[in-house]
Amino acid sequence: MSKKLIIRRFYFLVSLMFNVSFVFSYRIGLTPEGLVVDYPNLDQKKQLRRGKDTKPHRKIGVGTLNISDKAKQYVHQALHSNRLSYGPFLKKFEKSFAKIHDAKFALMSNSGTSSLQIALQALKEFHGWADGDEVLVPTVTFVATSNIVLHCKMKPVFVDIEKDFYEINPKLIEAKITPKTKVIIPVHLFGQPCDMDPIIAIAKKYNLKIIEDSCETMLARYKGRMVGSLGDIGCFSTYIAHLLTTGIGGLSITSDPRYAILMRSLLNHGRDSIYISIDDDDGVTSEKLQEIISKRFSFVSVGHSFRVTELEGALGLAQIQELPEIVAKRRKNAAYFMQGLKELESKIQLPKIREATEHSFMMFPIVLHTETKTKLINFLEENGVETRDMLPLINQPIYKKLFNIQEGEYPVADWVNANGFYIGCHQELSKDDLDYVIFLIKSYFDN
């Protein structure tokens, strides 16, 4: 064998050993410090994309949908009943939802936005508030929280948020109260209740009402009390990618029968509450039937067509039985993310859980301490991990136009809007998915 051939074979073997070692180390997560994370079944590093046009090898969304056999069974039952209007499935779902959230009444509408709108409109109508009266809303929330205030011809007044929890800062509320202030809308973002005790104390002091925007939070307790039951009315969403999904849908809950009756009317065009369902004239006395006939097309408020069908009720009733398990899995996934990303806390702020408070983790928020988010979210998206902004409100073009909001006026919101985003931590994510997301985020900062 020639000397040249021996040298070639030597270099080939060295190269082969290096490549085997490289692939092995990234499959099991070896670093110079040792074994840290298990990344099974793929050579992760070779598949990282930085602005390349190839497709990522996987797609990890912010939400999920898994329609169970029970849900399909209920939907088929609803269809076979030949009834789609408000009926037994919706009634059972509303009753169950109210019960698990410690309220007496729940009313299902066609969205979380609608649930908020009928809540505020009912309070305004019942208490005789005027157009132009004020509603306190946080600077970071989905735009619907503030939009419904405008739709009710009232004025949103913005309150900056807490830096640790991204929710309305109770310490800043009183400075925003005027003689026109009527309502506070604390928004339970990302799955965690706001700090409600000081908010409730302020509301009592100034005779204000509280509407809890809990569209992103279900089945979470604040100091032993269930979210949505802490104010006058609580509002939830069952839209796509939420904790409980019916396609479209929202719920308003309350323990005040007067508010419940008025909200039921408002989501049904403002119809007289004597006749809301086709069952309302069954088995009544002759005298009562005559009264119903005379009033069933009587409209007492300027309402809306915010109704849903029995199909949404069927999906909701099936899923509410699965909700505790869904929330438990999300909490487990979030804890895994926090442990896996803990070493990056000097660079990113991970979710914090308020003392004596539960977190449902509808999503997993991340805020970079100093760096803007653009490069990181582009990197994640390029590699198959879906991201969303952390619900910016005050920097929306229409709000800057309507309210002349200046940069620096709400510093914590400005920081979150520039640096914050969220990823999914839903119940369908596998350990492999979680490890991949952790690997990507670490890889971004390593490079």
Sequence and secondary structure as in RCSB ss.txt:
>XXXX:A:sequence
MSKKLIIRRFYFLVSLMFNVSFVFSYRIGLTPEGLVVDYPNLDQKKQLRRGKDTKPHRKIGVGTLNISDKAKQYV
HQALHSNRLSYGPFLKKFEKSFAKIHDAKFALMSNSGTSSLQIALQALKEFHGWADGDEVLVPTVTFVATSNIVL
HCKMKPVFVDIEKDFYEINPKLIEAKITPKTKVIIPVHLFGQPCDMDPIIAIAKKYNLKIIEDSCETMLARYKGR
MVGSLGDIGCFSTYIAHLLTTGIGGLSITSDPRYAILMRSLLNHGRDSIYISIDDDDGVTSEKLQEIISKRFSFV
SVGHSFRVTELEGALGLAQIQELPEIVAKRRKNAAYFMQGLKELESKIQLPKIREATEHSFMMFPIVLHTETKTK
LINFLEENGVETRDMLPLINQPIYKKLFNIQEGEYPVADWVNANGFYIGCHQELSKDDLDYVIFLIKSYFDN
>XXXX:A:secstr
  HHHHHHHHHHHHHHHHHHHHHHHHHTTEETTEE    TTS TGGG  SS SS  S  B S      HHHHHHH
HHHHHTT  SS HHHHHHHHHHHHHTT SEEEEESBHHHHHHHHHHHHHHHHT  TT EEEEESBS THHHHHHH
HTT EEEEE B TTT SB GGGTGGG  TTEEEE  B  TT    HHHHHHHHHHHT EEEEE TT  S EETTE
ETTSSSSEEEEE BTTSSS  BSBEEEEES HHHHHHHHHHTBTTB TT SSTTTTTT  HHHHHHHHHHTT B 
S   B    HHHHHHHHHHHTTHHHHHHHHHHHHHHHHHHTGGGTTTEE     TTB    SSEEEEESSS SHH
HHHHHHHTTB  EE  B TTSHHHHHHH   TTSSHHHHHHHHHEEEE   TT  HHHHHHHHHHHHHHHH 
